[in-house]
Amino acid sequence: MIVNILRFSFKDGTTDEKKAEVLGAMRRTAAVESASFATVGQDLGDPAEGYTHAYCVGIEDLPALERYMYDPVHLEGDFEILPHLARLSAVRLSDDMDPELGARVTEIFLAKLAKYPEWGELLNSIPDSRISTDGPTDFPVAPVFGARAG
């Protein structure tokens, strides 16, 4: 199982209506067939860190991750979600102890960046991010959403 936990906050001035739309897009992404489990809601971490919301998704394996990354619902959702984020960080983990897993996940991410350069530009537009689109040495493990290194 590959698990991706995203902590994020919205840009100043984002209306409650727009926040609800973005969270709805995340919930649709979380409900695709390749997601084994997911939740979207409030971040319960330290408010001083500046995160207000969180997204967690579990993906069974690499084939499921590839389906998830290219699912039309996910592709469309990113363009609804990412423009409204001011801050984003990710924690990734897996119960699969394969030492090559991180590199294989990164390959899937980089292939998506190559296929959809506009997605990479959008990711890089997030003002405060703890995720990189620069490649294997900068990208930790299992991207679902991402942006430049902070």
LINCORDA-V237682 format. One record per pair of residues at least 4 apart in sequence whose ideal C-beta (glycine too) atoms are under 8 Angstrom apart, sorted by sequence separation. I is the first residue (numbers start at 1). J is the second residue. D is the distance in Angstrom with one decimal. If there is no record, write none. Layout:
i-><I	I>
j-><J	J>
d-><D	D>
This chain:
i-><10	14	15	16	17	18	19	20	21	22	23	24	25	26	27	28	31	45	60	61	62	63	64	65	66	67	70	71	72	73	74	75	76	77	78	79	81	100	101	102	103	104	105	106	107	108	109	110	111	112	113	116	117	118	119	120	121	134	135	139	14	30	59	69	70	96	134	29	45	59	68	98	113	123	132	133	31	94	112	113	132	139	10	14	30	43	123	131	10	30	43	45	59	124	131	30	42	43	44	123	27	42	43	57	138	10	41	42	131	27	40	41	92	120	133	26	40	131	132	133	134	39	40	131	132	133	134	39	40	131	132	23	38	39	129	131	132	23	38	129	131	38	129	130	37	38	113	129	130	37	126	129	35	36	123	125	126	128	35	36	123	124	35	36	123	124	30	34	110	123	34	110	30	29	36	26	106	107	110	23	34	106	109	34	34	35	103	106	109	33	34	109	1	8	32	61	106	7	32	51	105	34	50	105	106	109	7	33	51	88	102	105	32	62	69	83	87	102	65	69	79	82	86	87	88	89	90	101	102	9	32	75	78	82	85	86	87	88	89	90	7	9	10	29	31	32	62	66	70	83	86	87	88	89	8	9	10	62	65	69	79	82	88	7	8	9	29	75	78	82	8	28	29	7	8	62	7	8	94	6	29	92	93	94	5	6	28	29	92	5	6	90	92	4	5	25	26	4	25	29	90	3	4	90	3	90	3	4	25	26	90	2	3	25	90	1	2	88	1	2	22	88	1	2	21	22	88	1	2	85	89	22	2	82	81	19	82	18	78	14	11	10	11	12	10	11	69	9	10	68	8	9	65	9	50	8	7	8	7	8	6	7	6	7	59	6	7	5	4	5	4	5	57	4	5	3	55	2	3	55	2	3	2	1	1	2	1	2	2	11	4	6	2	3	4	6	2	4>
j-><14	18	19	20	21	22	23	24	25	26	27	28	29	30	31	32	35	49	64	65	66	67	68	69	70	71	74	75	76	77	78	79	80	81	82	83	85	104	105	106	107	108	109	110	111	112	113	114	115	116	117	120	121	122	123	124	125	138	139	143	19	35	64	74	75	101	139	35	51	65	74	104	119	129	138	139	38	101	119	120	139	146	18	22	38	51	131	139	19	39	52	54	68	133	140	40	52	53	54	133	38	53	54	68	149	22	53	54	143	40	53	54	105	133	146	40	54	145	146	147	148	54	55	146	147	148	149	55	56	147	148	40	55	56	146	148	149	41	56	147	149	57	148	149	57	58	133	149	150	58	147	150	57	58	145	147	148	150	58	59	146	147	59	60	147	148	55	59	135	148	60	136	57	57	64	55	135	136	139	53	64	136	139	65	67	68	136	139	142	67	68	143	36	43	67	96	141	43	68	87	141	71	87	142	143	146	45	71	89	126	140	143	71	101	108	122	126	141	105	109	119	122	126	127	128	129	130	141	142	50	73	116	119	123	126	127	128	129	130	131	49	51	52	71	73	74	104	108	112	125	128	129	130	131	51	52	53	105	108	112	122	125	131	51	52	53	73	119	122	126	53	73	74	53	54	108	54	55	141	54	77	140	141	142	54	55	77	78	141	55	56	140	142	55	56	76	77	56	77	81	142	56	57	143	57	144	58	59	80	81	145	58	59	81	146	58	59	145	59	60	80	146	60	61	80	81	147	61	62	145	150	84	65	145	145	84	147	84	145	84	84	84	85	86	85	86	144	85	86	144	85	86	142	87	128	87	87	88	88	89	88	89	89	90	142	90	91	90	90	91	91	92	144	92	93	92	144	92	93	145	93	94	94	94	95	96	96	101	105	127	142	144	141	142	143	145	142	144>
d-><4.0	5.1	6.9	6.4	6.7	6.4	6.3	6.2	6.6	6.6	6.4	6.5	6.5	6.1	6.4	7.8	6.8	5.8	4.4	7.0	6.5	6.6	6.1	6.3	6.5	6.1	7.3	6.9	6.1	5.9	6.6	7.6	6.8	5.7	5.4	7.5	6.9	5.7	6.2	6.3	6.6	7.0	6.6	6.1	6.3	6.7	6.5	6.4	6.3	5.9	7.0	7.1	6.5	6.4	6.4	6.2	6.6	4.1	6.4	6.3	5.6	5.6	4.9	6.6	6.8	5.4	7.0	7.8	5.9	4.7	6.2	7.9	6.7	7.8	3.7	7.2	7.2	5.9	6.8	4.5	5.2	7.2	7.9	7.8	3.3	4.3	7.7	7.2	5.7	7.3	5.7	7.9	5.5	5.9	7.8	6.0	6.9	5.4	7.8	5.4	8.0	6.1	4.5	7.7	5.8	7.3	6.8	7.1	6.7	5.3	7.4	6.5	8.0	5.1	5.9	4.6	7.4	7.6	7.1	6.8	7.4	7.9	5.1	3.9	7.7	6.3	6.8	7.6	7.9	5.4	5.9	5.7	7.4	5.3	7.2	7.7	4.0	7.9	6.3	3.4	7.3	4.3	5.8	7.3	7.4	6.9	6.0	7.3	4.7	4.5	3.7	5.2	5.2	4.5	7.0	7.3	7.6	5.9	6.9	6.5	5.1	5.7	6.4	5.1	4.5	4.8	7.1	6.3	6.5	7.5	7.7	7.3	5.7	7.9	7.5	5.4	7.6	8.0	7.8	7.2	4.4	4.7	6.3	7.3	4.1	6.3	6.4	5.2	8.0	7.4	4.0	4.3	6.7	7.8	7.8	7.5	7.4	5.3	6.3	6.4	5.5	6.4	5.5	4.7	7.8	7.3	6.6	7.8	7.3	5.3	7.1	7.4	4.6	7.8	5.9	6.9	7.6	4.6	6.5	7.3	8.0	4.9	7.3	7.4	7.4	7.1	6.9	7.5	7.9	5.7	5.2	7.4	6.3	6.4	5.2	5.5	4.3	4.7	3.6	5.3	7.6	5.4	6.8	7.7	7.8	6.3	5.8	5.4	7.0	7.3	6.2	7.3	6.9	6.9	6.3	4.5	7.5	7.1	5.9	5.2	6.8	7.4	6.4	4.0	7.5	6.8	5.8	7.7	7.0	6.5	5.5	5.4	4.9	7.5	7.3	7.1	5.2	7.2	7.4	6.5	4.3	6.0	7.8	7.4	6.6	4.3	6.0	7.9	3.9	7.4	7.5	7.4	4.2	7.9	4.7	7.9	6.8	7.2	4.3	7.9	7.9	6.8	5.4	7.2	7.2	7.6	5.0	7.4	4.2	6.1	7.6	7.2	7.7	5.2	7.0	5.3	4.6	6.6	7.1	7.8	6.5	7.6	6.1	7.3	6.9	5.2	5.8	7.8	7.7	8.0	7.7	5.1	5.8	6.5	7.1	7.6	7.9	6.2	6.5	5.3	5.8	5.6	6.9	6.9	6.6	4.2	7.6	7.3	6.1	7.5	5.2	5.4	7.0	4.3	7.7	6.0	8.0	4.7	7.4	7.6	6.4	5.1	7.3	7.7	7.6	5.3	7.7	6.7	6.2	4.5	7.8	7.4	6.3	5.4	7.9	6.9	7.8	7.3	5.1	7.8	8.0	6.7	4.9	6.3	5.2	7.2	7.1	7.6	6.7	7.7	5.0	6.8	7.9	7.7	7.5	5.9	5.0	4.6>
